[in-house]
């Protein structure tokens, strides 16, 4: 399977590394990136084929993976027009809808839009995927296999919900980092060293997430089991409720969804 990456940045690097580990043949992977440093890094790390421009890259790849910034996409894909053949186009450009991609690719319709998140950089990502009707089940399976190289996947039937994927999981790591930051600040205020606070905060989040993932119970039930009546957890949660922590998180996610729709219209404008 011949796979061509347009862009060799951090996410492309993570995907290529994960794909090679999962058995993709490095010699079949090509990367177009104008940056000499990025090309040298990818060649040294994975022995893939790197190109400074589309001119020397192979035509008619089986998969074209778009990994450039959405603001640069229209200009970046222009040299590939006429070289796509029947390629499956997989885009990881945040906020850029498939209608815009199709226009910029000369009406090409075999497109899958993906929204991975930054934990993909350590193989622990979650990616939402959505495909145009022209993409068949075998092609969806190929896209799924590629994105599973950096974590798990969830397919979305309605592209309009991809902004919601961005709001929950794409932006979600920032919400978790904010929570960790708050726990570390609380630890410092309570007299712990920075090293102790970091360990207590991060490992608590990791452990709680693992417990939630392995349990069939809803998160609300797990929370209730930790919350003894009249105890310390109840005291903490009562103050958090008074401060609007949960409502603030929900409202924040909805704000991210709305902003995603706005940015999508701007990014996809000709």
N, C-alpha and C positions, 0 to 999 in steps of 0.2 A: 504494500500500500504506500503510494507516494504522497507525502504530506508536506505542504508548503506553509510556513509561518510568515506572515507579514508583520514584522516587529519582533525584536528579540530582547524585550525588557524583562522585568522581574517575573511577571506572570507567565510569559512565554518560557522563561528559564525553568520555572517550577513545573510547568506542563511537560516540557521536553524531558526533564529529569525523571518525572514520574512515569512518563511513557516508556522511556528506555528501561526503567526498572521493571515495568510490566511486560516487557517483551517486544515492544516496537523496535524495528531495526533502525539503528542510528543512520545507516547509509541511505535510508529511504526518506529521511527528514531533511528538509531544506529550509533555510531561514533567510529572509531579506531584511537587512537592517543597514542603514547608512553609517552607523557608528562602528568604527574599526575596533574599539574596545569591546563592544558587545559581541561582535563577530569572533574576536579572538577568545573571549571567555567561553562562548558556547562551543567553539571548535575544540578548545583544550579540555573542557569538562565532559563533553558527550560525543565528540568526533562526528558531529553532524556537518552538513554542507552549508556554508554561509555565503551569501551574495550581497554585494553593496547595493545593487539595483535589481529591478525586475528583469532587466535585459538578459542577464546570464542565468536566471532562475528557470527551472523546467516549466514547460507549458502543460496544460491539461492535467493538473495534479488530481489525485482522488479526493483530497481534502485540502481546502484553503482555510487556514485559521487566521482570522483578523485580530491582531493583538497590538494595534496602535491606538493612540488616544482618539476619542471620538471627534475632537475638533480637527484632527488631521486626516480623518478617514477618507473624505471625498477626494482629496488630492493624492493620498497614498495609493488608493485602488485604481486610479486612472490608468497607470501603465500596464495594469493587468487585463484591461478590456481586450477581448479577442484571444486571450490566452487561457480562459477558464475551462473551456470544453464543458463537460458535464460535472464539474467539480462540486462536491458538497462544501458549501461555505459556512463556516462556524465562526461567529463573531462573539468576542468577549468584551466588546466596547460598551461601557456602561451608558445606558440611556438612549442609545441609538436604535431606532426601530427598524424593522425589516423592510418596510416600504421604502425608506430612504436608501437603505443598502441596495435594494433591488434596482432602484433608479440609477444609482451611481455605478452599478455593475452591468448596466445596459439591459436591464429587464431580467436578469438571472433570477430564478425562483427557488433554487435548491438552497435554502438558507435556514440556519438554526441560530437563534439568538440565545446567548448564555449570560448569566450573571454569577460568576464565582465570587468568593470573598477572600480576604487576605490570609486567613489560616491555610488557604491552599498552598501558600509559600512553604509550609511545613507539613504538607500532605494531609491536613486536617480540615479541608474546606468543605463547603456545601455549595452546590451550583444549581440554580434554577435554569431550566432550558425550555424553549418554545420554538416550534418549527412552523414554516409555511406549509400549506396543504400539499404542495408539490414534493415534499420530502417523504420518502417511503419509510416503512418500518425498519428495513435493513440499514438505511442511511441514518435513521435516528439511533440505531444501536451503535453505529460507528461513532457518532457524536458523543453518545453516552460513555462509550469506552474511553474516549480521549479525555473527557472531563473527570471520569472516575480515577484517572491517574493521580489526581490531587485531592481526592475526598469522595463524598457521596453526592448523589444527584436527585433532583426532583423535577418532574416534567409538569409544565403548566400549559393548559389547553388554550387559554385566552391571553393573548399578548398584552392586553390592557392591564393584566395583573403582574406583569414583569416589574413595573415600578414598585409594587408592593413587595416583591422579592428583594429588590434593592433596599427598600426601607427596613425590612426585617433582618435579612441575613447579609446583604451587601454592606450596609451601614452598621449592622448589629455589633460587629467586633468593637466599634468605638464606644457603644453603650456599655459593653462589658468592661472595657478598659477604664471607663469612667467609674464604674462600680469598684473595680480593683483599686483605682486611685483613691476613692473615698475610704475604702477599708484601710489602706495604708496610712492615710492621713489620721484616721481614728486611732490606729495602732500607735502612731507617733505621739498623738495627744495623750494616750494612756501610758506613755513611758517606754514603749518598745524601741529597739534600735531599728534603723531602716532595713537592715537585713532580716531581722525577725518579722517586721511588719510585712515585708514583701513575701516571705515564705508563708506566713499565716494567711495572707490575702489570696495569693495565687493558688495555693494548694487547696484552700477552702472552695474556691470557685471551680477548680478542676474536679475535686471530689464530688461536689454537689451536682455538677453537670453529668458526671459518670453515673452517679446514683439515679438521676432522673432518666438518663438514657437506658439504663438497665431495668427500670421499673415500669410496670404496666399502669401504675397509678398516675392520675393527673398531678401536675405540679402543685395545685392547690392542696391536694390531700397530703402530699409529702411535706408541704409547709406546715400544715396543721399538726402533723405528727411531731414536728420539732418544737411546736409552740405549746408549752405547758401553761395551764391557767395560773395566772399570777406570777409567772416566772420571768426570767431575763429576756427571753425571745419575745414574749408578749409585750414587754415594756418597750423594746426596740421597735417592733412592728407598729405599735400604737403611735409612736412619734413619727415614724415614716409615713403612716397613713395621714396623720395630721398635716404633714409637710407636702403631701400630694405626690409622693414618689411614684407610686404605680400609675396614677393618672397622668403624671408628667411623661412617663415612658411611653404610654399608649399615644398620647397627644404628639409626642416627638416623632413616633413612627408614622403617624398620619401626616405630619408636616413634611417628612422626608418623601412620602409617597406623592404628595401634591407637588413638591419641588421637582421630583423626578419627571412628572408629566410636563411641567413647564420647560425643563431643560431638554426633554425629548423633542418638543416642538422647535426649540431653538437650534438644536444640533442637527435635526433633519431638514432644516430649511435649505433650499437651493439658492 
